[in-house]
Amino acid sequence: MSGTETTVSEQTTPGHAPASPLITFGDTRPLRGHGFGSSLAAFIANVTVEGADQVNAPAISAAVAKLLPINEEQKWPAADDGLSPGQHLLAALVELSATIQRERGLPIFGRSAILANTANSLGKGKETFKVVVPSVHPTTSAKSLIAAADVLNTLSLADHTDTATLDELQARIASVQDDLAPFAQAGTNAFRLVQAAVRQSIEVTGMPNAITLFGLGQNSVKLNSSMVVSRGVV
């Protein structure tokens, strides 16, 4: 894989003005290895949500669900799911971020974590969280989170049912997906194998030369698409 490293602090998508800062990002970092219950590597972002109680979070989530196809891996937050307004928006954020990548051939599957940062209170109307998402590359995770936040920030100001607004957002997403193309998984076999492995809670690690390591230790296997490259040894 190749490409220029991107951090989530780069919150402006080229070609249009910054959206309202309903969602902003602090420090981010990739987590090498497997943590937080993820079969893939993880990407961690500190996120601040301000004014979520002033918007209709369920309506925004419903609008987001119309932008990209929903598959069996996704569970969009419902209006009566008991989440706080900030959690509701971040649930939509991580699902949209994953979908942006999957639709461009990046095998992003498995659970994300939204952890409340109770140690850092920023006052009324502000919530801080640590968001942990499955990742195949830090650059794709950062770019997709930026794009997803841009969508949510825009919808917080716009008519959620306005066709022109949704069309504009789809065009922005498509532009970001073009940037993700160099990182896409080659072939359909590898993509589906990663999906199947995550469903079985098998660790998945990307390696150079389009090789993917499934599992750890003596029971691991390296595959290039569906071809066995090597098996684990003691």
C-alpha positions in Angstrom: 0.0 0.0 0.0 1.1 3.5 -0.7 -0.1 7.1 -0.2 0.4 10.2 1.9 -0.3 9.9 5.6 -3.4 11.9 6.6 -4.5 12.9 10.1 -8.0 13.4 11.2 -7.2 16.9 12.3 -7.3 17.8 8.5 -11.0 18.4 8.8 -11.7 20.3 5.6 -12.5 18.5 2.4 -10.9 20.3 -0.6 -13.4 22.2 -2.7 -15.8 23.5 -0.2 -16.0 25.6 3.0 -15.7 23.9 6.4 -19.0 22.6 7.9 -20.3 23.6 11.3 -18.1 22.0 14.0 -20.7 19.7 15.4 -18.0 17.0 15.4 -14.3 17.9 15.7 -11.3 15.7 16.2 -8.4 15.8 18.6 -5.4 13.5 18.7 -5.4 10.3 16.7 -3.2 7.3 16.4 -3.2 3.9 14.8 -3.1 0.9 17.1 -0.8 -1.8 15.8 -2.0 -5.2 16.6 -5.5 -6.2 17.7 -7.4 -4.5 20.5 -10.8 -3.4 21.7 -12.4 -6.6 20.4 -11.4 -6.0 16.8 -10.1 -8.7 14.4 -8.4 -5.9 12.4 -5.9 -3.3 13.4 -7.5 -0.3 15.1 -7.5 3.4 14.6 -8.2 5.7 17.6 -9.5 9.2 17.5 -10.4 11.6 20.3 -13.6 13.3 19.3 -15.6 16.3 20.7 -19.3 16.6 19.9 -20.8 20.0 20.6 -24.4 20.9 20.4 -25.7 17.4 19.6 -28.6 18.1 21.9 -29.6 21.0 19.6 -30.1 18.8 16.5 -32.3 15.9 15.6 -29.7 13.1 15.8 -32.0 10.3 14.7 -33.2 12.3 11.7 -29.6 13.0 10.7 -28.8 9.3 11.1 -31.7 8.4 8.9 -30.5 10.8 6.2 -27.0 9.4 6.4 -28.4 5.9 5.8 -29.7 7.0 2.4 -26.3 8.1 1.1 -24.7 4.7 0.7 -26.0 1.1 0.5 -26.5 -0.6 3.8 -25.4 -4.2 4.0 -25.7 -7.0 6.6 -22.6 -5.8 8.5 -24.2 -2.4 9.5 -26.6 -1.6 12.3 -27.6 2.1 12.0 -28.7 3.6 15.3 -32.5 3.8 15.8 -34.3 6.7 17.4 -35.2 4.7 20.5 -31.8 3.0 21.2 -31.1 4.8 24.4 -27.9 6.6 23.2 -27.1 10.1 24.2 -27.3 12.6 21.3 -23.5 12.6 21.0 -23.3 8.8 21.0 -26.1 8.6 18.4 -24.2 10.9 16.0 -20.9 9.0 16.6 -22.6 5.7 15.9 -23.6 7.1 12.6 -20.1 8.5 12.1 -18.3 5.1 12.5 -20.8 3.3 10.3 -20.6 5.8 7.5 -16.8 5.9 7.7 -16.8 2.1 7.4 -19.2 2.1 4.5 -17.2 4.7 2.6 -14.2 2.4 2.8 -16.1 -0.9 2.0 -17.8 0.6 -1.0 -14.3 1.3 -2.4 -13.0 -2.2 -1.8 -11.4 -1.8 1.6 -12.4 -4.7 3.9 -13.6 -2.8 7.0 -15.7 -5.2 9.1 -16.3 -5.8 12.7 -17.1 -3.7 15.8 -16.2 -0.2 16.6 -16.1 1.3 20.1 -17.4 4.7 21.3 -16.0 5.3 24.8 -17.1 8.3 26.8 -14.3 10.4 28.1 -15.6 11.1 31.6 -12.2 12.6 32.8 -12.5 15.6 30.5 -15.7 17.6 30.9 -15.8 20.6 28.5 -19.0 22.1 29.9 -22.7 22.0 29.0 -23.4 20.9 25.4 -20.1 19.3 24.9 -19.3 15.6 25.0 -15.9 14.0 24.5 -15.3 10.5 23.4 -12.6 8.1 22.3 -13.7 6.4 19.0 -12.0 3.1 18.0 -12.6 1.9 14.5 -11.3 -1.2 12.5 -8.6 -0.1 10.2 -6.6 -1.5 7.2 -4.5 1.7 6.9 -4.2 4.9 9.0 -4.7 7.1 5.9 -7.9 5.5 4.8 -9.3 5.6 8.4 -8.5 9.3 8.7 -9.9 10.3 5.3 -13.1 8.4 5.8 -13.7 9.8 9.3 -13.1 13.3 8.0 -15.6 12.6 5.2 -18.2 11.1 7.5 -17.9 14.1 10.0 -18.3 16.5 7.0 -21.6 14.7 6.1 -22.9 14.9 9.7 -21.8 18.5 10.2 -23.5 19.5 6.9 -26.7 17.7 7.7 -26.9 19.4 11.1 -27.4 22.7 9.2 -29.3 21.5 6.2 -32.7 20.0 5.4 -32.3 16.3 5.9 -34.7 15.5 3.1 -33.4 18.0 0.5 -32.4 16.1 -2.6 -29.8 18.7 -3.7 -28.1 18.5 -0.3 -27.9 14.7 -0.4 -26.7 14.8 -4.0 -23.9 17.2 -3.1 -22.9 15.0 -0.1 -22.8 11.9 -2.3 -20.5 13.8 -4.7 -18.2 14.7 -1.8 -18.1 11.1 -0.7 -17.3 9.9 -4.2 -14.4 12.3 -4.4 -13.0 10.9 -1.1 -13.5 7.3 -2.3 -11.4 8.1 -5.4 -8.5 9.0 -2.9 -9.0 5.7 -1.2 -8.7 3.7 -4.5 -4.9 3.0 -4.2 -5.5 1.3 -0.9 -8.3 -1.1 -2.1 -8.0 -4.8 -1.6 -7.0 -6.5 -4.9 -9.6 -9.0 -6.1 -12.9 -10.1 -4.5 -11.5 -13.3 -2.8 -9.3 -11.5 -0.3 -12.2 -9.0 0.6 -14.6 -11.8 1.3 -12.0 -13.9 3.2 -11.4 -10.9 5.5 -15.2 -10.6 6.0 -15.5 -14.3 6.8 -12.5 -14.2 9.2 -13.9 -11.2 11.1 -17.3 -13.0 11.5 -15.3 -15.9 13.1 -13.3 -13.5 15.4 -10.1 -14.5 13.6 -7.3 -11.9 13.7 -6.4 -10.4 10.3 -3.2 -8.6 9.5 -2.3 -6.9 6.3 1.2 -7.6 4.9 3.3 -6.3 1.9 2.8 -7.7 -1.6 -1.0 -8.2 -1.2 -0.5 -10.9 1.4 -2.9 -11.2 4.3 -2.1 -13.1 7.6 -5.1 -14.9 9.1 -4.8 -15.9 12.7 -1.8 -15.9 15.0 1.0 -18.4 15.9 1.1 -22.0 14.7 -2.4 -22.0 13.3 -2.0 -18.9 11.2 -2.0 -18.9 7.4 -0.8 -16.3 4.8 -2.9 -15.9 1.7 -2.5 -14.0 -1.5 -6.1 -13.7 -2.6 -7.2 -17.4 -2.1 -3.7 -18.9 -2.7 -1.8 -20.2 0.4 1.6 -18.6 0.7 2.7 -20.2 4.0 1.4 -21.6 7.3 2.4 -20.8 10.8 5.2 -22.8 12.5 6.2 -23.3 16.1 
